[in-house]
Amino acid sequence: MSGVVFVLLLLGIGILSGIISAAAGLASLVSYPSLLALGLPPVMANVTSAFSTVTGNYSSVFSSFKELEHNRRQLWIILPLVFAGSIIGAFLLFAVPSKWFAELVPLCIALAGIILLFPHHPKQSTGTMAGNSKLFGKSRIGQFLSIIGIFIVGIYSGFFNAGAGVLMLTLLTVINRQKSFAVNNALKNVAMTVTNTTSWIVFALETTIYWNYVIPLMIGNVIGGYLGPIIVRHMPGRLMQIIVGIGSLILAISLVIRNLM
């Protein structure tokens, strides 16, 4: 493969990854298997994928300002949780055998896909519900479980980037049933920007970065990350949930097959 073809291929992978990441939280459906196919070992494919998606995360947040405008209070609860979790997860990646977690990853992603495919029936948002949703529901148990769940997804994202966006989007969809898919997707975009930025810093300190892969992927992710929220804004939320659910199941099956090889 010539250098030009290699760069164009990575650029295309980056654009598609950025769109899927911003629109559905499943960039790894494209980037992670693609990097494995290009010859990178699993851990380095994960690091390279996470490293290259940071730029796309920022462009997707910029494109999601409209949906974030009235959800800042909940956002400021989410950010410290995913920040702390991603720090723990990123350091765990280099502290324990990656095989332990890699074997659990397909199950987590498949579960997220099944939850998204299961039909939800959102209630109409009212003033009371909107206020309660900013604190993750009415009951203290519900708030506690929501906080723990977001923190765990933050750890997952820092440790193994593949499918983290799907898990966060699924969790937010369950927590915020009265909010639109576009709003939950925008909250997910910000959360993943924080986790990927944290992982980016830790990875840069702990391992070698393959810049010949990362730079074209980063450029593509900027383009795709900006386009993703625009696509979501003009598509039915339920359709996006179905697309994400099917995509996550495909990713889970592909990871199981790879683990068995």
TORKOL-4160 file (C-alpha; in steps of 0.2 Angstrom, whole numbers, padded with zeros to 4 digits, m for minus):
261
<pt num="1" X="0000" Y="0000" Z="0000"/>
<pt num="2" X="0007" Y="0017" Z="m0005"/>
<pt num="3" X="0009" Y="0031" Z="0007"/>
<pt num="4" X="m0004" Y="0042" Z="m0002"/>
<pt num="5" X="m0017" Y="0027" Z="m0002"/>
<pt num="6" X="m0013" Y="0024" Z="0017"/>
<pt num="7" X="m0016" Y="0042" Z="0022"/>
<pt num="8" X="m0032" Y="0043" Z="0011"/>
<pt num="9" X="m0038" Y="0027" Z="0019"/>
<pt num="10" X="m0035" Y="0033" Z="0037"/>
<pt num="11" X="m0043" Y="0050" Z="0032"/>
<pt num="12" X="m0059" Y="0041" Z="0027"/>
<pt num="13" X="m0059" Y="0030" Z="0042"/>
<pt num="14" X="m0057" Y="0045" Z="0053"/>
<pt num="15" X="m0072" Y="0054" Z="0044"/>
<pt num="16" X="m0083" Y="0039" Z="0046"/>
<pt num="17" X="m0078" Y="0037" Z="0064"/>
<pt num="18" X="m0081" Y="0055" Z="0068"/>
<pt num="19" X="m0098" Y="0055" Z="0061"/>
<pt num="20" X="m0103" Y="0039" Z="0070"/>
<pt num="21" X="m0095" Y="0044" Z="0086"/>
<pt num="22" X="m0104" Y="0061" Z="0086"/>
<pt num="23" X="m0120" Y="0054" Z="0080"/>
<pt num="24" X="m0121" Y="0038" Z="0090"/>
<pt num="25" X="m0106" Y="0035" Z="0101"/>
<pt num="26" X="m0099" Y="0021" Z="0091"/>
<pt num="27" X="m0083" Y="0027" Z="0083"/>
<pt num="28" X="m0075" Y="0010" Z="0088"/>
<pt num="29" X="m0086" Y="0001" Z="0076"/>
<pt num="30" X="m0075" Y="0008" Z="0062"/>
<pt num="31" X="m0059" Y="0014" Z="0070"/>
<pt num="32" X="m0054" Y="m0001" Z="0081"/>
<pt num="33" X="m0057" Y="m0015" Z="0069"/>
<pt num="34" X="m0049" Y="m0005" Z="0055"/>
<pt num="35" X="m0033" Y="m0002" Z="0065"/>
<pt num="36" X="m0033" Y="m0021" Z="0070"/>
<pt num="37" X="m0035" Y="m0025" Z="0051"/>
<pt num="38" X="m0020" Y="m0013" Z="0047"/>
<pt num="39" X="m0009" Y="m0023" Z="0059"/>
<pt num="40" X="m0009" Y="m0014" Z="0075"/>
<pt num="41" X="m0010" Y="m0025" Z="0091"/>
<pt num="42" X="m0026" Y="m0024" Z="0102"/>
<pt num="43" X="m0019" Y="m0012" Z="0115"/>
<pt num="44" X="m0011" Y="0000" Z="0102"/>
<pt num="45" X="m0026" Y="m0001" Z="0091"/>
<pt num="46" X="m0036" Y="0005" Z="0107"/>
<pt num="47" X="m0024" Y="0018" Z="0111"/>
<pt num="48" X="m0023" Y="0025" Z="0093"/>
<pt num="49" X="m0042" Y="0025" Z="0091"/>
<pt num="50" X="m0044" Y="0034" Z="0107"/>
<pt num="51" X="m0030" Y="0046" Z="0103"/>
<pt num="52" X="m0037" Y="0050" Z="0086"/>
<pt num="53" X="m0055" Y="0053" Z="0091"/>
<pt num="54" X="m0051" Y="0068" Z="0103"/>
<pt num="55" X="m0052" Y="0081" Z="0089"/>
<pt num="56" X="m0068" Y="0074" Z="0083"/>
<pt num="57" X="m0075" Y="0075" Z="0100"/>
<pt num="58" X="m0071" Y="0094" Z="0101"/>
<pt num="59" X="m0079" Y="0097" Z="0085"/>
<pt num="60" X="m0095" Y="0087" Z="0089"/>
<pt num="61" X="m0096" Y="0097" Z="0106"/>
<pt num="62" X="m0095" Y="0113" Z="0096"/>
<pt num="63" X="m0109" Y="0107" Z="0084"/>
<pt num="64" X="m0120" Y="0101" Z="0099"/>
<pt num="65" X="m0121" Y="0118" Z="0108"/>
<pt num="66" X="m0140" Y="0120" Z="0103"/>
<pt num="67" X="m0144" Y="0104" Z="0113"/>
<pt num="68" X="m0133" Y="0108" Z="0128"/>
<pt num="69" X="m0140" Y="0125" Z="0131"/>
<pt num="70" X="m0154" Y="0120" Z="0143"/>
<pt num="71" X="m0145" Y="0105" Z="0151"/>
<pt num="72" X="m0130" Y="0113" Z="0159"/>
<pt num="73" X="m0134" Y="0108" Z="0177"/>
<pt num="74" X="m0134" Y="0090" Z="0173"/>
<pt num="75" X="m0119" Y="0092" Z="0162"/>
<pt num="76" X="m0109" Y="0099" Z="0177"/>
<pt num="77" X="m0114" Y="0084" Z="0187"/>
<pt num="78" X="m0108" Y="0071" Z="0174"/>
<pt num="79" X="m0091" Y="0079" Z="0170"/>
<pt num="80" X="m0082" Y="0076" Z="0187"/>
<pt num="81" X="m0088" Y="0058" Z="0187"/>
<pt num="82" X="m0082" Y="0054" Z="0170"/>
<pt num="83" X="m0066" Y="0064" Z="0173"/>
<pt num="84" X="m0061" Y="0054" Z="0189"/>
<pt num="85" X="m0067" Y="0038" Z="0181"/>
<pt num="86" X="m0057" Y="0040" Z="0165"/>
<pt num="87" X="m0041" Y="0044" Z="0175"/>
<pt num="88" X="m0042" Y="0027" Z="0184"/>
<pt num="89" X="m0047" Y="0018" Z="0169"/>
<pt num="90" X="m0032" Y="0025" Z="0158"/>
<pt num="91" X="m0019" Y="0020" Z="0171"/>
<pt num="92" X="m0027" Y="0003" Z="0174"/>
<pt num="93" X="m0024" Y="m0001" Z="0155"/>
<pt num="94" X="m0006" Y="m0002" Z="0158"/>
<pt num="95" X="m0007" Y="m0010" Z="0176"/>
<pt num="96" X="m0017" Y="m0026" Z="0172"/>
<pt num="97" X="m0017" Y="m0038" Z="0158"/>
<pt num="98" X="m0028" Y="m0031" Z="0144"/>
<pt num="99" X="m0035" Y="m0049" Z="0140"/>
<pt num="100" X="m0045" Y="m0048" Z="0156"/>
<pt num="101" X="m0055" Y="m0033" Z="0151"/>
<pt num="102" X="m0055" Y="m0037" Z="0133"/>
<pt num="103" X="m0065" Y="m0053" Z="0136"/>
<pt num="104" X="m0078" Y="m0043" Z="0145"/>
<pt num="105" X="m0080" Y="m0029" Z="0132"/>
<pt num="106" X="m0091" Y="m0039" Z="0119"/>
<pt num="107" X="m0103" Y="m0043" Z="0133"/>
<pt num="108" X="m0104" Y="m0025" Z="0139"/>
<pt num="109" X="m0106" Y="m0018" Z="0121"/>
<pt num="110" X="m0119" Y="m0031" Z="0117"/>
<pt num="111" X="m0129" Y="m0027" Z="0132"/>
<pt num="112" X="m0129" Y="m0009" Z="0128"/>
<pt num="113" X="m0135" Y="m0013" Z="0110"/>
<pt num="114" X="m0149" Y="m0024" Z="0117"/>
<pt num="115" X="m0155" Y="m0010" Z="0129"/>
<pt num="116" X="m0155" Y="0003" Z="0115"/>
<pt num="117" X="m0165" Y="m0009" Z="0103"/>
<pt num="118" X="m0178" Y="m0012" Z="0117"/>
<pt num="119" X="m0192" Y="0000" Z="0113"/>
<pt num="120" X="m0193" Y="0015" Z="0125"/>
<pt num="121" X="m0209" Y="0025" Z="0128"/>
<pt num="122" X="m0203" Y="0043" Z="0133"/>
<pt num="123" X="m0215" Y="0053" Z="0143"/>
<pt num="124" X="m0219" Y="0071" Z="0139"/>
<pt num="125" X="m0207" Y="0083" Z="0148"/>
<pt num="126" X="m0215" Y="0094" Z="0161"/>
<pt num="127" X="m0207" Y="0107" Z="0172"/>
<pt num="128" X="m0206" Y="0096" Z="0187"/>
<pt num="129" X="m0199" Y="0081" Z="0177"/>
<pt num="130" X="m0186" Y="0093" Z="0168"/>
<pt num="131" X="m0181" Y="0099" Z="0185"/>
<pt num="132" X="m0179" Y="0082" Z="0192"/>
<pt num="133" X="m0170" Y="0075" Z="0177"/>
<pt num="134" X="m0156" Y="0087" Z="0181"/>
<pt num="135" X="m0153" Y="0077" Z="0196"/>
<pt num="136" X="m0155" Y="0060" Z="0188"/>
<pt num="137" X="m0173" Y="0057" Z="0194"/>
<pt num="138" X="m0184" Y="0059" Z="0209"/>
<pt num="139" X="m0177" Y="0045" Z="0221"/>
<pt num="140" X="m0161" Y="0046" Z="0230"/>
<pt num="141" X="m0158" Y="0027" Z="0225"/>
<pt num="142" X="m0160" Y="0032" Z="0207"/>
<pt num="143" X="m0148" Y="0047" Z="0208"/>
<pt num="144" X="m0135" Y="0036" Z="0217"/>
<pt num="145" X="m0136" Y="0022" Z="0204"/>
<pt num="146" X="m0135" Y="0035" Z="0190"/>
<pt num="147" X="m0120" Y="0042" Z="0198"/>
<pt num="148" X="m0112" Y="0025" Z="0200"/>
<pt num="149" X="m0116" Y="0020" Z="0182"/>
<pt num="150" X="m0109" Y="0036" Z="0175"/>
<pt num="151" X="m0093" Y="0034" Z="0185"/>
<pt num="152" X="m0091" Y="0016" Z="0179"/>
<pt num="153" X="m0093" Y="0020" Z="0161"/>
<pt num="154" X="m0080" Y="0034" Z="0164"/>
<pt num="155" X="m0068" Y="0020" Z="0170"/>
<pt num="156" X="m0073" Y="0009" Z="0155"/>
<pt num="157" X="m0069" Y="0023" Z="0143"/>
<pt num="158" X="m0052" Y="0026" Z="0150"/>
<pt num="159" X="m0047" Y="0008" Z="0150"/>
<pt num="160" X="m0055" Y="0002" Z="0134"/>
<pt num="161" X="m0062" Y="0015" Z="0122"/>
<pt num="162" X="m0071" Y="0003" Z="0111"/>
<pt num="163" X="m0090" Y="0005" Z="0114"/>
<pt num="164" X="m0089" Y="0018" Z="0128"/>
<pt num="165" X="m0099" Y="0030" Z="0119"/>
<pt num="166" X="m0113" Y="0017" Z="0116"/>
<pt num="167" X="m0113" Y="0013" Z="0135"/>
<pt num="168" X="m0114" Y="0031" Z="0140"/>
<pt num="169" X="m0128" Y="0035" Z="0127"/>
<pt num="170" X="m0138" Y="0020" Z="0133"/>
<pt num="171" X="m0136" Y="0025" Z="0151"/>
<pt num="172" X="m0141" Y="0043" Z="0148"/>
<pt num="173" X="m0156" Y="0037" Z="0137"/>
<pt num="174" X="m0162" Y="0027" Z="0152"/>
<pt num="175" X="m0159" Y="0041" Z="0165"/>
<pt num="176" X="m0166" Y="0054" Z="0154"/>
<pt num="177" X="m0181" Y="0046" Z="0146"/>
<pt num="178" X="m0191" Y="0062" Z="0144"/>
<pt num="179" X="m0176" Y="0070" Z="0134"/>
<pt num="180" X="m0174" Y="0069" Z="0116"/>
<pt num="181" X="m0161" Y="0057" Z="0108"/>
<pt num="182" X="m0152" Y="0073" Z="0101"/>
<pt num="183" X="m0150" Y="0080" Z="0119"/>
<pt num="184" X="m0144" Y="0064" Z="0127"/>
<pt num="185" X="m0132" Y="0062" Z="0112"/>
<pt num="186" X="m0125" Y="0080" Z="0115"/>
<pt num="187" X="m0122" Y="0076" Z="0134"/>
<pt num="188" X="m0113" Y="0060" Z="0128"/>
<pt num="189" X="m0102" Y="0070" Z="0116"/>
<pt num="190" X="m0096" Y="0081" Z="0130"/>
<pt num="191" X="m0093" Y="0066" Z="0142"/>
<pt num="192" X="m0083" Y="0057" Z="0129"/>
<pt num="193" X="m0073" Y="0072" Z="0126"/>
<pt num="194" X="m0068" Y="0073" Z="0144"/>
<pt num="195" X="m0064" Y="0055" Z="0145"/>
<pt num="196" X="m0054" Y="0054" Z="0129"/>
<pt num="197" X="m0044" Y="0070" Z="0133"/>
<pt num="198" X="m0039" Y="0062" Z="0150"/>
<pt num="199" X="m0034" Y="0046" Z="0141"/>
<pt num="200" X="m0025" Y="0056" Z="0128"/>
<pt num="201" X="m0014" Y="0064" Z="0142"/>
<pt num="202" X="m0011" Y="0047" Z="0151"/>
<pt num="203" X="m0007" Y="0038" Z="0135"/>
<pt num="204" X="0005" Y="0051" Z="0129"/>
<pt num="205" X="0015" Y="0049" Z="0145"/>
<pt num="206" X="0014" Y="0030" Z="0146"/>
<pt num="207" X="0017" Y="0023" Z="0129"/>
<pt num="208" X="0023" Y="0027" Z="0111"/>
<pt num="209" X="0010" Y="0036" Z="0099"/>
<pt num="210" X="0010" Y="0030" Z="0081"/>
<pt num="211" X="0008" Y="0048" Z="0074"/>
<pt num="212" X="0008" Y="0041" Z="0056"/>
<pt num="213" X="m0009" Y="0033" Z="0060"/>
<pt num="214" X="m0015" Y="0046" Z="0072"/>
<pt num="215" X="m0014" Y="0062" Z="0062"/>
<pt num="216" X="m0024" Y="0057" Z="0047"/>
<pt num="217" X="m0037" Y="0049" Z="0058"/>
<pt num="218" X="m0038" Y="0066" Z="0068"/>
<pt num="219" X="m0041" Y="0076" Z="0053"/>
<pt num="220" X="m0055" Y="0065" Z="0047"/>
<pt num="221" X="m0062" Y="0065" Z="0065"/>
<pt num="222" X="m0063" Y="0084" Z="0065"/>
<pt num="223" X="m0074" Y="0083" Z="0049"/>
<pt num="224" X="m0085" Y="0069" Z="0054"/>
<pt num="225" X="m0087" Y="0075" Z="0072"/>
<pt num="226" X="m0094" Y="0091" Z="0066"/>
<pt num="227" X="m0106" Y="0083" Z="0054"/>
<pt num="228" X="m0112" Y="0070" Z="0066"/>
<pt num="229" X="m0124" Y="0081" Z="0077"/>
<pt num="230" X="m0131" Y="0090" Z="0062"/>
<pt num="231" X="m0136" Y="0072" Z="0055"/>
<pt num="232" X="m0144" Y="0068" Z="0072"/>
<pt num="233" X="m0153" Y="0084" Z="0072"/>
<pt num="234" X="m0162" Y="0079" Z="0056"/>
<pt num="235" X="m0166" Y="0061" Z="0060"/>
<pt num="236" X="m0179" Y="0053" Z="0071"/>
<pt num="237" X="m0172" Y="0048" Z="0088"/>
<pt num="238" X="m0179" Y="0031" Z="0088"/>
<pt num="239" X="m0171" Y="0027" Z="0071"/>
<pt num="240" X="m0154" Y="0032" Z="0078"/>
<pt num="241" X="m0156" Y="0021" Z="0093"/>
<pt num="242" X="m0160" Y="0006" Z="0082"/>
<pt num="243" X="m0144" Y="0010" Z="0071"/>
<pt num="244" X="m0133" Y="0012" Z="0086"/>
<pt num="245" X="m0141" Y="m0004" Z="0094"/>
<pt num="246" X="m0137" Y="m0015" Z="0078"/>
<pt num="247" X="m0120" Y="m0007" Z="0076"/>
<pt num="248" X="m0115" Y="m0011" Z="0094"/>
<pt num="249" X="m0121" Y="m0029" Z="0092"/>
<pt num="250" X="m0110" Y="m0031" Z="0076"/>
<pt num="251" X="m0095" Y="m0024" Z="0085"/>
<pt num="252" X="m0098" Y="m0036" Z="0100"/>
<pt num="253" X="m0099" Y="m0051" Z="0088"/>
<pt num="254" X="m0083" Y="m0045" Z="0078"/>
<pt num="255" X="m0073" Y="m0043" Z="0095"/>
<pt num="256" X="m0079" Y="m0061" Z="0100"/>
<pt num="257" X="m0073" Y="m0068" Z="0084"/>
<pt num="258" X="m0056" Y="m0060" Z="0086"/>
<pt num="259" X="m0054" Y="m0066" Z="0104"/>
<pt num="260" X="m0058" Y="m0084" Z="0098"/>
<pt num="261" X="m0045" Y="m0083" Z="0084"/>
